[in-house]
């Protein structure tokens, strides 16, 4: 056992908290393992030979390489307790249903300001419990957003989100009539068609399948053998097709809504999706986007899953969620990777806060709702001006000249 390795302690106004460490670890590894943000501490070394603590640069240093150091004191930069929200001391709450291999789990935190405490609970959730939780939140949103008797066009993929959404909406037959739609044109979408058909049959719903040619026509793309994904990657190499896919889904749902004589459409954007979108918007100077309802031209987009965490959504029907994961393609967009990573870090370290953040962003968006204007050249509604270079590339992808009206 090494005896000359310095001890490591976080020092706050609340006291001193030693951190377990090994000699072959770097200091930053110790911090990461204990959930202590490196940016929140100033590192001081206590000389083994005596004297006052000295500010030092040691994040990348192995503890065993810190000669003449008996202790590292990590002074927290604020007078707060960084361990108050630690998840180490949770209490497990078992599922009310018989425990099975397909159960999921979710971490909750109960904050008590009077005691200054944060109690952590690891809740085990069976598929029926997941379905009950999702159905309750979907019902709250739909009953508030849509008048009774409405017809609702719903985008489906055959994966976990759309299955859970279909299930929850099927419990609201007294309030809405459902019209599911799936679009083709991407391998992931095409693979989902059989699952979507199976789902809709189980709910007694006719599924509208839009072939790739119909989807291309929504954008005014000339009929040829070039696939949507090939067109996109040719003009936007390295970007995520999801950006175009989201637009295509909205246009397809809007078109079907007009066909059945309704203005209401919905997709399966969940809690993490909504936060990722708004993290991007806020960091680029835009206000949060409206949730759970957006008025876009002649359609009303409803997002019933906006307060539903993906983990609980996937717990509703594990088989369909797994099939969807296995069919996914990789995303290389730095922005998409960044914002989702931030959201999941928040959710994991501070469970319950993402829901609060989403609700706060919703209130901000309601104070200054985004407006969407029809762009004659592009052929669909946009929120803000599209710069000429981007517009030129987009129109070239569609096989059109940027100088044409």
Secondary structure, 3 states (H helix, E strand, C coil): CCCCCCEEEEEECCEEEEECCCCCCEHHHHHHHHCCCHHHEEEEEEECCCCCCEECCCCCCEHHHCCCEEEEEEEECCCCCCCCCCCCCCEEECCCCCCCCCCEEEEEEEEECCCCEEEEEEEEECHHHHHHHHHHHHHHHHHHHCCCCEEEEEECCCCHHHHHHHHHHHCCCCCEEEEEEEECCCHHHHHHHHHHHHHHHHCCCCCEEECHHHHHHHCCCCCCCCCHHHHHHHHCCCCCCHHHHHHHHHHHHHHHHHHHCCCEEECCCCHHHHHHHHHHHHHCCCCCCCCCEEEECCEEEECCCCCCCHHHHHHHCHHHHHHHHHCCCCCCCHHHHHHHHHHHHHHHHCCCHHHHHHHHHHHHHHHCCCCCEEECCCCEEECCCCCHHHHHHHHHHCCCCCCCC
